[in-house]
Amino acid sequence: MKIIKTITVAIACAAFAAPAPANTQLAPDLGVVYVHTARNAPKITVDGKTADSATLPASNVKFECGAGRKVFFVLSNNTVVFMGENSEAKVVSFRQSQTAAKFPKDETEATRSECLIDIKKGDFFFVCPRLRPSSVMKISSPFGTFDVQSTEFAIKVSDNGMRISLAAGQASFKAPDGKTDFLKNKQTGTIVKSDAKERYPLKISYISVIDEEKMKPDFERCRNVFRSVVFKSDDNGKILAERVVHKEFLMRRADGDYR
């Protein structure tokens, strides 16, 4: 009887100590898109219907900015996106593995997230938290898809090609034919459309000092937007966006008005 008890206890302890399966990590939940600033009423729709709120579920949110129209929007992992005039893009999907209420106050690294933004045309500036290695941020375009691990980058897409500039970070690129390239910190990738070629190669070079200086004001405006939004969760887990005012905002220069 003593031997049987010993075996039973050993089996129970082994069951208790067994490691959890590798796939027990919860699937990310749908995040939100917060429309921080909309200049001259750009068209914003969710699943084809006109948006009726500043805080939107981050699935099929389409932004269309015509002449003179601009917008700043923020994902609920604190990623800020600026769209210039004559721009069009869609947040196809954004999901995150934790609600905003669980973020530490000194959070400098985003929770695990999965994001796909489809850019059709226009000028864009992104300022993002440092993504976890397991996070995914994909930017698709008519010329290919970028998998980005960057805290600051700019993208321009037109009928004649596109350009991505990484102020900080790295990115991989996949062309429609499956060919891949890799961009490093302070590099620019350019695609020029040509009727003489079936495939448009990604030309890689380093960002010039002049271009870097030109981008600084737009990145700074994105950082100001980042500092003026706090995401929280209510008792039911719904993510809410709250505007805050810092002294840097009150001391801003006239040309930096990003309200």
N, C-alpha and C positions, 0 to 999 in steps of 0.2 A: 504493500500500500504506500509506503514511503517513496518508493521509486516512481510510482505512477504520479504522485503529487509533484515530485521534482520535475518530471517531464512536462506536466501540465503548466507549471509556472514558467518553465523555460520557453514553451511555445507562446504563452501569453506575452512574455517580455519581448520575444522576437517580433511578434505582431505589432507591439507598441512602438518598437524602435525602427521598424521598416521605413525606408525613405518614401516620401510621397512621389507619385509618378511625375515625370518631367513636364507633362502637359497640364498640370493643375492650375497654371496661371489663368486668371479670369480673362475672358475676351474683353477688349476695350468697349466702353459704352459710347454712345453718340454724344459728341460734345456740342458746343454752341458757337455761333458766329455773332459777334457784337459789332454793329455798325456804329463806329465811334463818331465819324464826321462825314457828312454827305454834302458836297457843294453843288448847288444848282440842280438838285433833284435827279441824280442818276437813276436809271431803272434797276430795281432790285426785285427779284422774284424767287420764290421757293416752290419747286416742282411746277413751275410755269405760272404760279399765281402771285399776284403782287404782294410783297411783304407788308405786313401790317404792324410790325414791331421792330424795335432796334436789336432785340436779342432773338436769334433765329436758330432752329435746329440745323446742325452743320451737315446737311445732306441736300445736294442739288440746289445750292444757293447761287444764283447767277447775278453777276453785276455787269451792267452795260453803261459805260460813261461816254457820252457824246462830246461834242465840242463844248469846252468851258466847264465840263463836269468832272469832278474828282471825288474820291472816297478813300477813307481809312477804315479798315475793318480789322477786328482782333479775334483770333481763335481762343478758345478757353484754356489753352496751354500757354497763353501770353504771346503768341506769334502775331506780330503786327504786319499788315500788308497795306501798302499805299498803291493806288491805281491812278494814273494820270488821265488826262482827257483822251478821248478816242480810244478807250481800252475796253476789252471784253474778257471776262474770265468766269469760271464756275468753280465753287468749292464742291467738288463731286462728293467727297465724304471726309469727315474728320472725326476720329474716335480717340478716346483717352482712357487709360486704365484706372484712374482715380478721379473722384469728384474734386472740385476746386477746394472744398472745405478741408480736405486732408493735406493740402500743400503746407509745408512749414513756412513760417513768416519770412525766413531768410532764404527761400527757395531760389537757387540760381540755375538749377537743372530741371527741365520739364519732366513730368511723369511720362511713362511710356505711351506713345501715341502713334496713330496711323493716319496719314493725310494724303489726299490726292487733290491737286488743284489743276484744272485744265485752262490754259491761257490761249486765247484765240488771237489777240492782237493787243498792242499798246505797251506802255512803260509801267514797270512795277518795281517797288523796293520792298524788301523783306527784312525785318529784324526779329530774330527768334531766340528763345532760350537755348542753352546748350542741350541738344537732344541726347537721349540715352542711346547707346549702341544698338539696342533692340528696336528703337523707334524708326519709323519710315516717313519721309517727306518726299513725295514725288510731284514734280511739276511737268505736266505733259503739254505739248505744243504741236502744231502741224509738222514740225521738223524733227521731232523726237522727244524723248522723255529723260528728265534729269532726276536722279536720286541724290538728294542734297543733304549733306551734314555741314551746315554753315550757319553762323549766327547773324551774318549780314551779307546779303547779295542782291543784285539788281538784274532784271530781265527786260529785254526789249524784243517784241515780236512784230514783224510787219509782213506784207505780202512778199517782200524781197529777201527775207531771211530772219535771223534772230541773233541775239547776243546775250550771254550770261556773264556777269562779273562777280567773282567771289572776293568780297572785302575781307572775309575771315572764314576759314573752313575748307571743305573739299566737296567734290561732287563727281558722280559717275554719269555718263551719258550713253543712251542707247538709241541708235538711229532706227528708222522704220524697217531697214533691212537686217537688223539684228547686230550690226557692228557696234562695238563699245569703245569709249574713250574715257579718260580720267582727267579731272581738273583739280589743281591744288590751290592752296591759299595764294591770294593776290594774282590769280590768273583770270583771263577772259577767254571764253569760247565763242567763236563767231561762225555762223553758217550763212553763206551767200547763195541764194537761189540762182540757178543757171539753167536755161532751156537746153543747153548742149549736154547736160549730164543727167543721168537718172538718179544719182545719189549726190547729196550735198555734204561734203566732208566738214567736220568740226575743226576749225583752225584755232590753235591754242597759242596765246601770247600772254605776256605779263601786263597787268594794268599800268598804264602810264601815270605819272605823278599828276598830270593835268586832269585826267579822268577821275583819279582818286579824289582830288580836291573838289571837282564838280559834284561828286556823289555825296560828299560829307553832309551838306545841309539837309538833304532828303533823309539820310539815315538818322540824323539828329532829330528831325521831326517825328520819325517813327519811334525813336526812343522816348520822346516826350509823350507820345500817345500811350506807350507801354507804361510809363510812370503814372498816367492819369486814370488807369482802369484797374479795378480789383474784382476778381471773380470769387463768388461765394456759393454755397449750397444751402437751400432751405432744409427743413426737417424731412421733407420727402425726397431729398436728393436732387431736386431740380437746380440746375446751375443758373446763377443770376450774375449780372454785371453791374458794378457800382462805380460811378465816376468819383474821383477824388481830385483835390487840388493841392499841389505842392508849391512851395515858395518859388521854385525855379520857374513855374508857370507864370506866376504873378510878376516875375522879373524878366520875362521874355522880351526880346526885341520885336519891333513891329513886323519885320519880315518873317518872323517865326510864329505867327499867329496860327495855331493849329486847332482852334476850337471847332 
